[in-house]
Amino acid sequence: MPWSVRWVGGRGAQSQKQCKKSSFAFYQAVRDLLPVWFLEDMRTMEVFHWEDGGKVSVYSPSEALLYALVHDHQPYARHLLTKFPQSALAVPSQSFSCCQSSAPHLAMAVRYNRVRILFRILKAIQAFPPSDRAGHLDRRGCSRVEGGKTALHVACELVRPECLLLLLGHGASPCLQDSAGNTPLDTLLQQISHTPAANMRAKLLCLDCLFFFVPQDLQFAMKQQLVDNRQRWQDLLGENRFQCLVGLAPPSLFVGAMRVLIRTISPEHFPEALDNLPLPHFLKPLDLKLES
């Protein structure tokens, strides 16, 4: 087989070269969406990657899941999350993640907009102990490379409404700050303020989703900027959203009712139970018809 490797004892440079060759073969196999059984045979018996310090390592389920995320190999992601839920979401080696404090899978799923794999990850972590579950949902990215952003920050930064609602519905906190002191709401408002205005419908949809989950007394860095530039922000957000954000008016009865209704849905039944709620028309475009 072209990806098979015969290791040459004591010849580090040659072994490193062979590692790179086999690693690329595995990457290509996932990219080409080859069958799950074939990929698992490769992962467990035939391919290796090179670690700093001259260590040769097999691909862990966590590292394989990263490849599945990049290439949207949904059957492979489903297999890894079903058979190895803990190890598939463990911290990968330094070759795959510069930050060794937590696993990057949720944020990567959002970054690549892999809504269905994100959904499966969120379902998998529901079986984890509460502290582990919170650690995944609220994981802050590397401060040097990712700015300490959570997956929610990434969803707001890249304007991913489906990802945002899935994360919120499964318990991700909308109150955490990144390394710059910004909440996900701040990140989204920064995107809304960009000129020329683009993708505004999706941005306001994200904002409306956030309204259902953020506490009424949320402190956010952009608030004073909204107050100081009232007319501009009223034009961008609309009068009702603006007044609610700066505290000039309470949330509407509709928003209050939706907050109560959505919070009655447990993460185990999200988003399926949304079908039983009188959702407003602006949430209907969300592509949340997902198989559990």
N, C-alpha and C positions, 0 to 999 in steps of 0.2 A: 504494500500500500504506500502511496506517496507521502503520507504523513508519519509513517513508522520511523522510529528513531532507534539507532543502535548507539549506545553510549560508549564513549571512549574514555576509559579510566585515566585520571590524572591529566587530562588535556582540557583545561578549563575553557580556553577559547573555542575549541571545537565543540564542546558540550553546549556552550552558550549559543553558538551558531545553530546547532541542531534544535535547541529549545525554541529559538526564534522561528525556525522553519515549522516546527510542529504547532507552535502557538498560532501562527498565521493560518495553518491548515484548519485548525479548530474554528478560528474566527470566520474563515470562509464558509465552513460547513454550516455554522449557525446563520450566517448571512444568507446562504442559499436555501435556508428553511428545510434542511434535510430532516428525515424522520427522527423522532425523539430517541428511539432505541439505538439508532446509529450514533447519534451525538453522545449518548450516555456510554456506549462502548468506547468511543474515542476518549471521552473525559476520564473515565476510570482506568483505562488500560493503555492508551496509546499516545497521549499528548501531555506535555509538561511545559511549564514556563519558568523563566530564569528570575531569581530573586537577587537583590543586592547582597553582596557578600559571598556570591558564588553558590547559592543554594538552588537546587533544582526541585520544583514543586509541582504536584498535580493540581489540576483545576478543582477548586472547591465548588459546591453548589452555589455559594454566594457569587463567585466570579463568573460561573456559567450564567447565572441569572442576569448579571450585568450585560453580557453579550446578548442574551435573549431580549433585554430591554432595548438595547441599541437597534437591533434589527427587527423588533416587533414579532419575534417568534412566539406567538401566543401558546401553542401546544407545549412547547418546551418550558416556558415559564410556568404553565399550569402544572406540569409534571414535577418540576423542582419544588414549587411551593406546596404541593400536595404530599410529596414523599419526604421532603427535607425542610419543613417549615422553619425550624429554628436555624439550621445551618445555611439555608438559602438566603436568610436575611441577616446573617452574621457579618461582622466587619471583614472585608476582603483584605488581602495582603497589600503591602505598600506599593507593589507594582500597579495596583488598580485604584488606590485611594491614598492621597497624601495625608489625610487625617485618619488616625487610627482609633479615635475615640468613639466613633459610631458608624453605622452602615449608611451608605448613600442611596439606597435603592428607591426610596420614596421620591426624593428630590429628582433623581434621574428619570423616573417614570413621568414626572410632571414636565421636566425639561424637554423630553422627547414626545410629550403629549400622548403617552401610551395609556389611554384611559382604561382599557379593559385589563391590562396587566396591573395597573394601579389598583383597580377594584379588587383583583385577586390578592394582591399584597395586603390590602386593608382587611380583607376577610381573613387572611391567614393570621394576622397579628391579633385578631380578636380572641384567639385561643391562648395568647401569651399572658403571663401574670401582669397585673395592672401597671407595675413600675416599668416593666419591659415594653409594654404597649405604649405607654406615654413617651418612653425614650425614643421609640421609632417615630411616632407621630410628630413629636416636637423637637426632633434632632436638629441642632444648628450645624450648618456646614462649616467647613474650615474658614477661620477668620481671614486667613491670608489670601485664599483663592476664591472662596464663595461668599466672603463678607459676613459670615455668621448667619446666613439666611436659613430659615426653615423651609420646608416644602411649601407651606402656605405663602411665604414671601415669593418663592419662585413662581407659584401659580399666579400671583398678582403681577409680578414683574413681566411675565410672558403672556398675561391675559388668557388664562386657561379656565373658562367658566366651569366646565365639567369636572376638571381636576379639583378646582377650588371647592365646589359643593360636596364632592365625595370626601375630601379631607375634613371639611367642617362637620359633615354628618357623621363621621367616624370618630370625632372627638379631638381633632387637632385644635390647639389653642390659637385664637386670633389676637391674643394680647402680648405675645412674646416679641422682643425687640432683636434686631440684628446688630451687628457690630457698630453700626452708625447710629443706633438708637431709634431706628424706624420699625414700626409695627407693620404687619401686612397692609393695613389700611393706608399708612403713609406711602408705602411702595406703590399701591394702586393709584393713589391721588397723584403721585409724581408721573405715572404713566398717562393719566387723564390730562395733565397739564402740558404734556409735550405738544409742540406745534411743528408742522401743521397737524391738526387733529386727524387721527386715523383710527379705524377700528373702534369708534366711540361706542357703538351699540354694545359690543362685547365688553368693553370696559365698564359701562354703566350696569350691564348685567352682573358682572363680578361685584360691583359695589352693592347692588340690591341683594345679592346672595350674602355678602358680609353683614348687611344690616340685620339679617335674621339671626345672627349668631354673636355679634359683638355686644358686650355689656353697654348699657346706656351711658355709664360714666367712664368709658374708655378714654384714657389720656393718650393723645397721639401728637407727634412732633409738628405736623402740618397745620394744626388747628389755628395757630396765630396767623399763618400765611393766608388762610381762608378768610379770617376776619379782616386782615389788612387789605385784601384785594376782593372785597365783597362782590362787586359787580361782575368781575371776570369769572369768579367761581359760581355765582348764581347762573350765569350764562352757560357754563360748562355742565353743571350738575342739575340745574333746575331748582326752583325755589324751595320745594319741599325737602329735597335731599340736603340742600345747603343749610337750611334752618335747623334740621335735625342734627347735622354734624357739628355745628358750632354751638348748639345748646340753646338756640333762640326759640325752639318749639320742641315738644315731646314727639316721639315717633307717632305716626298716625295709628288710628285704631286698627287698620288693616295690618300694618307692620307688627304691632303688638300681638294681634291674634295669630299671625303667622309664626312669630317667635314661639308662642306657647305651643302651637300645633306641631311644629317641626321638632321641638325639644321633647315631645312625647314619643318620638321614634327612637328606639334603641339602635345603636350601631349595627347590631346583628340583623336588623331589618331595613337598613338603609342601603340603597335608595328605593328598594322595592315598595316600601310602604308609602312613598310619595304618591303613588297612583291612587291612594285612598283619600288624599287631601284635596281640598278645593284650591289647587294651585293657580296662581295668576297666569295670564297668557304669556307673560315675558319669560316664564320658566319653561314653557313647553318646548322651546328649541333645544334644550339641553339633551344631549345624547346619552341618556342614562338607562336605556333598555339593555341591561347587562345580565348575562347568565351567571348565576351563583355557582 
